[in-house]
Amino acid sequence: MRKHLLSGLLLVLTLFVGAVRADAPAASGNGVAFSLIKTGHVHAQAGLVYSGGSLFQKIEINHVAVLVQHPHGSFLFDSGLGRNIEAQYKEDMPWWARPSFYYEPPVTPARDQLDQAGIAVPRIILSHSHWDHASGLVDFPEAEVWITAEERDWDRHPGFPRAFPSQVTPASIRWHTYELEDKPYFGFPRSLDLFGDGSAVLVPLPGHTPGAVGLLLTVASGKQYLFCGDTVWSAQALKEARPKSLLASLIADNDREQTQQAIELLHKLMIQHPGLVVVPAHDAALQDTLGYFPQWVR
């Protein structure tokens, strides 16, 4: 009787631990590293970047691509500003949006920086398809471009702030649409483990755009980074779960309520996991501490 009871308890414990592991991040990131490729920047008042920021404080906003190195293959998370950004901007950015959404020269495309270093990229994964994330896609005709099915469907009806036609309609782009799997992970309802080892996992962050995703990365040291795209533009906003400024959110966020839900989830995760670093796509202050290509975070 005691033997059967002990066996039953062990079975329950095993199932419980297995369930916890299914929703927890992997501890190993052997051989995984990333490098931020800064392609351009701009300056803006903090009060326009996030709610509660000062209109008298100017902050730097970066445009980056994230180069991820993994033993089984490298990829870019977003492409940053590309070689054709001047023509793309002139063709597709509406006049009324230009005072708020712009970039400052010079632009140093990811393709140019990678070519100089002799690094090839076979895959680009988009956090979402806005102009400052998709500009460089056409610079990599040999790469497969991964985008969620929801985001790709949304792009089929372009018009600011959706995707720029000049960036997403060229026939040279090798699109690959995918779906996240119904596997809860790290507090997210769905996920996609890119290499099957938990070191690079895509998670849903809809709101800013319908099919936006984040990238949860565990590097060789075991440190974890969550690249959250444009859910927020500043890490400062996450400390108090603040959205973008009202004007910016009305223009840029497809679903403001859903965006706020994503912000609150990220805020909660930062509290639950103090070692987790959440990296917004445009926060120069935080990205400066991580360094830029050819520096690596391991």
C-alpha positions in Angstrom: 0.0 0.0 0.0 2.8 2.4 1.0 4.7 1.4 -2.1 1.7 2.2 -4.4 1.2 5.5 -2.6 4.8 6.5 -3.0 4.7 5.6 -6.7 1.6 7.7 -7.2 3.1 10.7 -5.5 6.2 10.4 -7.7 4.0 10.2 -10.8 2.1 13.4 -9.8 5.4 15.2 -9.0 6.8 14.2 -12.4 3.8 15.4 -14.3 3.8 18.7 -12.3 7.5 19.3 -13.0 7.0 18.5 -16.7 4.1 21.0 -16.9 6.2 23.7 -15.2 9.1 23.1 -17.7 6.7 23.3 -20.6 5.9 26.9 -19.6 9.4 27.9 -18.5 12.4 29.2 -20.5 15.3 27.0 -21.1 18.4 27.5 -18.9 20.9 26.7 -21.6 22.0 29.0 -24.4 25.3 27.3 -25.3 26.9 29.0 -28.3 24.2 31.6 -28.6 25.1 35.3 -28.9 23.6 38.5 -30.4 24.8 41.8 -31.8 22.9 45.0 -32.3 23.4 46.4 -35.8 22.7 50.1 -35.6 21.5 51.3 -39.0 20.3 54.9 -38.0 18.8 57.0 -35.4 16.7 60.1 -34.6 16.0 62.4 -31.6 12.6 63.0 -30.1 11.0 64.5 -27.0 10.5 61.8 -24.3 7.0 63.0 -23.8 6.2 62.0 -27.4 7.8 58.6 -27.0 6.0 57.4 -23.8 3.2 58.6 -21.6 4.6 60.6 -18.7 7.8 61.5 -20.4 9.1 65.1 -20.4 8.5 67.3 -23.4 11.7 69.1 -22.4 13.9 66.0 -22.5 15.3 64.8 -25.8 16.2 61.2 -26.2 17.8 59.2 -28.9 15.8 56.6 -30.9 17.6 53.9 -32.7 16.8 51.9 -35.8 18.5 48.5 -35.4 18.6 44.9 -36.7 19.5 42.2 -34.2 22.0 39.6 -35.5 21.6 36.3 -33.7 24.3 33.7 -33.8 23.3 30.1 -33.0 25.3 26.8 -33.6 22.6 25.7 -36.0 22.3 28.9 -38.0 22.3 32.7 -37.8 19.4 35.1 -38.5 18.4 38.7 -38.3 15.5 39.9 -36.1 14.3 42.9 -38.2 16.3 44.5 -40.9 16.6 48.2 -39.8 16.9 51.0 -42.3 18.2 49.7 -45.7 20.1 50.9 -48.7 16.9 52.3 -50.4 15.4 54.1 -47.4 15.5 57.5 -49.0 13.5 56.4 -52.0 11.1 54.3 -49.9 10.5 57.2 -47.5 9.9 59.6 -50.3 7.5 57.3 -52.1 5.4 56.0 -49.2 5.6 58.2 -46.1 2.6 60.5 -46.2 3.3 64.2 -45.8 1.3 64.5 -42.6 3.3 61.8 -40.8 6.7 63.1 -41.7 7.0 65.6 -38.8 6.6 62.7 -36.4 8.1 59.7 -38.2 11.5 60.3 -39.8 15.2 59.4 -39.6 18.4 61.4 -39.4 21.4 60.7 -41.7 23.7 59.0 -42.0 22.2 55.6 -42.6 24.5 52.5 -42.3 22.5 49.6 -43.7 22.9 46.2 -42.0 23.8 44.6 -45.4 26.8 46.9 -45.8 28.0 46.2 -42.3 27.6 42.4 -42.6 29.2 42.4 -46.1 32.3 44.2 -44.7 32.5 41.6 -41.9 32.0 38.7 -44.4 28.8 37.5 -42.6 26.0 35.9 -44.6 22.4 35.8 -43.3 20.1 33.1 -44.6 17.0 34.2 -42.6 15.3 37.4 -41.4 12.5 37.3 -38.9 10.3 40.4 -38.7 9.0 41.6 -35.3 6.5 43.4 -37.4 6.4 45.1 -40.9 6.5 48.8 -40.2 8.8 51.0 -42.4 11.8 51.2 -40.0 11.9 47.4 -39.5 11.3 46.2 -43.1 13.3 48.7 -45.0 16.4 46.5 -45.4 14.5 43.3 -46.6 15.2 44.1 -50.3 19.0 44.2 -49.5 18.9 40.5 -48.8 17.3 38.7 -51.8 18.9 35.4 -50.9 17.4 35.4 -47.4 14.1 33.8 -46.4 11.9 36.4 -44.7 9.8 35.0 -41.9 6.5 36.8 -41.0 3.4 35.6 -39.1 0.4 34.9 -41.3 -1.6 37.6 -39.4 1.0 40.2 -40.2 1.3 39.2 -43.8 -2.5 39.3 -44.3 -2.5 42.8 -42.7 0.2 43.9 -45.2 -1.9 43.1 -48.2 -3.8 46.3 -47.6 -0.9 48.8 -47.3 -1.2 52.4 -46.2 0.5 54.2 -43.4 1.1 53.1 -40.7 0.9 49.7 -42.3 3.8 48.4 -44.4 5.3 50.5 -47.2 4.5 48.9 -50.6 8.0 49.8 -51.8 9.4 47.6 -49.0 7.1 44.5 -49.0 5.9 44.1 -52.6 9.2 43.5 -54.5 9.2 40.1 -56.1 12.8 39.5 -54.9 11.6 39.0 -51.3 11.4 35.3 -50.3 8.5 35.3 -47.9 7.9 32.5 -45.5 4.6 32.8 -43.4 4.4 30.8 -40.2 2.1 30.3 -37.3 3.0 30.2 -33.6 2.2 26.9 -31.9 -0.3 26.4 -29.1 2.5 25.9 -26.6 2.5 28.2 -23.6 5.9 29.5 -22.8 7.2 32.0 -20.2 3.8 33.4 -19.6 2.8 33.7 -23.3 -0.1 31.6 -24.6 1.7 30.6 -27.8 5.3 30.2 -28.9 7.7 28.9 -31.6 11.0 27.4 -30.6 13.2 28.1 -33.5 15.9 25.5 -32.8 14.1 23.1 -30.4 16.5 23.9 -27.5 14.7 26.8 -25.9 17.5 29.3 -26.7 15.5 31.3 -29.3 11.8 31.4 -29.0 9.2 33.6 -30.8 6.3 34.8 -28.7 3.1 36.8 -29.6 3.0 40.5 -28.9 0.0 41.7 -30.9 -1.4 45.2 -30.6 1.1 47.5 -32.2 0.3 45.4 -35.3 -1.9 42.3 -35.5 0.9 39.8 -36.0 3.8 41.3 -34.0 6.1 38.9 -32.2 8.9 39.2 -29.7 12.1 37.1 -29.4 13.1 35.5 -26.2 16.8 34.8 -26.3 19.0 32.9 -23.9 22.7 33.6 -24.6 25.7 31.4 -23.8 26.1 33.0 -20.3 22.5 32.0 -19.4 21.4 35.6 -19.4 18.0 36.2 -21.0 16.9 39.0 -23.3 13.4 39.6 -24.7 13.3 41.8 -27.8 9.8 43.3 -27.8 9.8 45.2 -31.1 7.6 48.3 -30.9 5.3 47.3 -28.1 7.0 50.2 -26.3 9.7 52.5 -27.7 11.4 53.1 -24.4 12.4 50.7 -21.6 11.5 53.5 -19.1 7.9 53.0 -20.1 7.9 49.4 -19.0 9.0 50.2 -15.4 5.5 51.6 -14.8 3.6 49.8 -17.7 3.1 53.1 -19.5 2.0 53.2 -23.2 3.3 55.5 -25.9 2.1 59.1 -25.8 -1.6 59.4 -26.7 -0.8 61.0 -30.1 1.8 58.4 -31.0 -0.4 55.5 -29.9 -3.4 56.8 -31.9 -1.3 56.9 -35.0 1.1 53.9 -34.6 -0.7 51.3 -32.6 -3.3 49.2 -34.5 -5.1 48.2 -31.3 -4.3 50.4 -28.2 -6.1 48.1 -25.7 -4.3 45.0 -27.0 -1.0 46.9 -27.0 -1.5 47.9 -23.3 -2.2 44.2 -22.4 1.2 43.3 -24.0 2.9 46.1 -22.1 1.4 44.9 -18.8 2.5 41.3 -19.5 6.1 42.5 -20.2 6.0 44.6 -17.0 4.8 41.5 -15.0 7.6 39.3 -16.5 10.2 41.8 -15.5 9.0 41.7 -11.9 8.8 37.9 -11.9 12.3 37.5 -13.6 14.6 40.3 -12.3 17.4 39.1 -14.5 15.4 39.4 -17.7 16.4 42.3 -20.0 13.5 43.5 -22.2 14.9 45.4 -25.2 12.6 47.7 -27.1 13.6 48.1 -30.8 14.3 51.8 -30.5 15.7 52.5 -27.0 19.2 53.9 -27.6 19.9 54.4 -23.9 19.5 50.7 -23.2 21.1 49.6 -26.4 24.2 51.7 -25.7 24.8 49.6 -22.6 24.8 46.4 -24.8 27.1 47.8 -27.5 26.8 47.5 -31.3 28.1 45.4 -34.1 30.8 44.0 -34.2 30.5 43.7 -30.5 28.7 40.6 -29.2 26.6 39.8 -26.2 27.2 36.2 -25.1 
